[in-house]
Amino acid sequence: MDEKKLIDGLKKKKVWAYEVLYDDYAPRLGSVIKSYLGYDDVEDVVQEVFIKVFRNVRKFRGDAKLSTWLYRIAVNVCKDTLSKRKRNNEFLTDFLESEDKVSLEPPASTNVFREVMDEMSFEELMNVVSKLSEDDRLLIKLRDIDDLSYEEIADILDKPVGTVKSRLHYARKRLKELLEEVGYIG
């Protein structure tokens, strides 16, 4: 669907536009949220993201792509969620069965993951990725799994492109070290 038409429908509060937006973006945003927060109970956070979109879509100026704006909202909601949970000393728990864990994950689309995927399952790889910091997980997810450009990631994180490239380099280095520790590369 044409992004301009979708945005226009969203701003006019058309039900079809929200259905299209949810169908197109809920799995991708859920995957990013899961990567950032490191646990599976993402549905509430996804709903919170869409509530914020509903309330703020009129403010969307179109300076960035719609997907970039949505990812930025998702990252901000994740940061708020983590802050609230840390203040309340809440623990994050993984209750889903293994076959449910992959439901929000899009297929890996870059060589970083495909090379390792030959030797380990997606679930095993994500277990290793989960040992990274929130920021490292997010960078790996956005670039190496979702295949976003450096510029899109910079917009989402509100960081310079050079900073994104540098942080991603070190995140990949830490991931490689973790993979070496568990014996999958080396």
C-alpha positions as CSV (number, residue, x, y, z in Angstrom):
1,M,0.0,0.0,0.0
2,D,1.1,3.5,-0.7
3,E,2.6,5.0,2.5
4,K,1.1,8.5,1.9
5,K,-2.4,7.0,1.5
6,L,-1.9,4.9,4.7
7,I,-0.7,8.0,6.7
8,D,-3.6,10.0,5.4
9,G,-6.0,7.2,6.5
10,L,-4.4,7.1,9.9
11,K,-4.7,10.8,10.4
12,K,-8.3,10.6,9.5
13,K,-8.8,7.8,12.0
14,K,-9.9,5.3,9.4
15,V,-10.3,1.8,10.8
16,W,-8.9,0.1,7.6
17,A,-5.7,2.2,8.0
18,Y,-5.1,1.0,11.6
19,E,-5.8,-2.6,10.5
20,V,-3.3,-2.4,7.7
21,L,-0.7,-0.7,10.0
22,Y,-1.2,-3.3,12.7
23,D,-1.0,-6.3,10.3
24,D,2.1,-4.9,8.6
25,Y,4.0,-3.7,11.6
26,A,2.9,-5.5,14.8
27,P,5.1,-8.6,14.1
28,R,8.2,-6.4,13.2
29,L,7.7,-4.1,16.2
30,G,7.1,-7.1,18.5
31,S,10.3,-8.6,17.3
32,V,12.2,-5.4,18.0
33,I,10.5,-5.1,21.4
34,K,11.4,-8.6,22.3
35,S,15.0,-8.1,21.3
36,Y,15.3,-4.9,23.3
37,L,13.6,-6.1,26.4
38,G,14.9,-9.6,26.3
39,Y,11.7,-11.4,27.2
40,D,8.6,-12.7,25.4
41,D,5.7,-10.9,27.0
42,V,5.6,-8.2,24.3
43,E,1.9,-8.0,23.5
44,D,1.2,-5.3,26.1
45,V,4.2,-3.3,24.9
46,V,3.1,-3.6,21.3
47,Q,-0.4,-2.4,22.3
48,E,1.1,0.6,24.1
49,V,3.1,1.5,20.9
50,F,0.0,1.4,18.8
51,I,-1.9,3.5,21.4
52,K,0.9,6.1,21.1
53,V,0.7,6.0,17.3
54,F,-3.1,6.5,17.5
55,R,-2.7,9.4,19.8
56,N,0.2,11.1,18.0
57,V,-0.3,10.3,14.3
58,R,-1.5,13.8,13.5
59,K,1.9,15.1,14.7
60,F,3.7,12.8,12.1
61,R,5.2,15.3,9.6
62,G,6.6,12.7,7.2
63,D,10.2,13.9,7.7
64,A,11.2,10.2,8.1
65,K,9.6,7.0,6.8
66,L,6.6,5.7,8.7
67,S,8.5,2.6,9.7
68,T,11.3,4.7,11.2
69,W,8.8,6.7,13.2
70,L,7.2,3.5,14.4
71,Y,10.5,1.9,15.4
72,R,11.4,5.1,17.3
73,I,8.2,5.0,19.3
74,A,8.8,1.3,20.0
75,V,12.3,1.9,21.3
76,N,11.1,4.8,23.5
77,V,8.3,2.6,24.9
78,C,10.8,-0.1,25.6
79,K,13.1,2.4,27.4
80,D,10.1,3.6,29.5
81,T,9.1,0.0,30.3
82,L,12.6,-0.9,31.5
83,S,12.8,2.2,33.6
84,K,9.4,1.5,35.2
85,R,10.3,-2.2,35.9
86,K,13.7,-1.2,37.4
87,R,12.0,1.4,39.6
88,N,9.5,-1.2,40.8
89,N,12.1,-4.0,41.1
90,E,10.1,-6.2,38.7
91,F,11.6,-9.4,37.2
92,L,11.2,-10.3,33.6
93,T,10.1,-13.9,33.0
94,D,9.9,-16.0,29.9
95,F,6.7,-18.1,29.9
96,L,6.2,-19.0,26.3
97,E,6.8,-22.4,24.8
98,S,9.7,-22.7,22.4
99,E,7.5,-22.9,19.2
100,D,5.8,-19.6,20.3
101,K,9.1,-17.8,20.7
102,V,9.8,-17.5,17.0
103,S,6.4,-16.3,16.0
104,L,7.3,-12.7,16.0
105,E,10.8,-13.1,14.5
106,P,11.3,-12.4,10.8
107,P,13.7,-14.6,9.0
108,A,17.4,-13.6,9.2
109,S,18.3,-11.6,6.1
110,T,22.0,-11.0,6.4
111,N,25.2,-13.1,6.3
112,V,26.0,-12.4,9.9
113,F,23.2,-14.7,11.0
114,R,23.2,-17.1,8.0
115,E,26.7,-18.1,8.6
116,V,26.0,-19.2,12.1
117,M,22.5,-20.5,11.3
118,D,24.1,-23.4,9.4
119,E,25.4,-24.7,12.6
120,M,22.8,-23.7,15.1
121,S,19.0,-23.1,15.2
122,F,17.5,-19.6,15.3
123,E,16.4,-20.2,18.9
124,E,20.0,-21.1,19.9
125,L,21.3,-18.0,18.2
126,M,18.7,-15.8,19.9
127,N,19.6,-17.3,23.3
128,V,23.2,-16.1,22.6
129,V,22.0,-12.7,21.4
130,S,19.9,-12.4,24.6
131,K,23.2,-12.3,26.6
132,L,24.1,-9.0,24.9
133,S,23.1,-5.6,26.5
134,E,19.7,-4.1,25.5
135,D,21.4,-1.6,23.2
136,D,23.6,-4.3,21.5
137,R,20.6,-6.5,21.0
138,L,18.6,-3.7,19.4
139,L,21.4,-2.8,17.0
140,I,21.9,-6.4,15.9
141,K,18.2,-6.8,15.5
142,L,17.6,-3.7,13.5
143,R,20.6,-4.1,11.2
144,D,21.4,-7.8,10.9
145,I,17.9,-9.2,11.2
146,D,15.5,-6.5,10.0
147,D,18.1,-5.2,7.5
148,L,17.5,-1.5,8.2
149,S,19.9,0.9,6.8
150,Y,22.4,2.8,9.0
151,E,20.5,6.0,8.3
152,E,17.2,4.4,9.4
153,I,18.7,3.1,12.6
154,A,20.3,6.5,13.3
155,D,16.8,8.1,12.9
156,I,15.2,5.5,15.2
157,L,17.8,5.9,17.9
158,D,18.3,9.7,17.3
159,K,22.1,9.1,17.0
160,P,24.6,10.1,14.3
161,V,25.2,7.5,11.6
162,G,28.9,7.2,12.6
163,T,27.9,6.4,16.2
164,V,25.5,3.7,15.0
165,K,28.2,2.2,12.8
166,S,30.7,2.3,15.6
167,R,28.3,0.8,18.2
168,L,27.2,-1.9,15.8
169,H,30.8,-2.8,15.1
170,Y,31.4,-3.4,18.8
171,A,28.0,-5.1,19.3
172,R,29.0,-7.6,16.5
173,K,32.4,-8.0,18.1
174,R,30.7,-8.9,21.5
175,L,28.3,-11.3,19.7
176,K,31.2,-13.0,18.0
177,E,33.0,-13.4,21.4
178,L,29.8,-14.9,22.9
179,L,29.5,-17.3,19.9
180,E,33.2,-18.3,20.3
181,E,32.5,-19.0,24.0
182,V,29.7,-21.4,23.2
183,G,31.8,-23.0,20.4
184,Y,29.9,-22.0,17.3
185,I,32.6,-20.0,15.7
186,G,36.3,-19.8,16.2
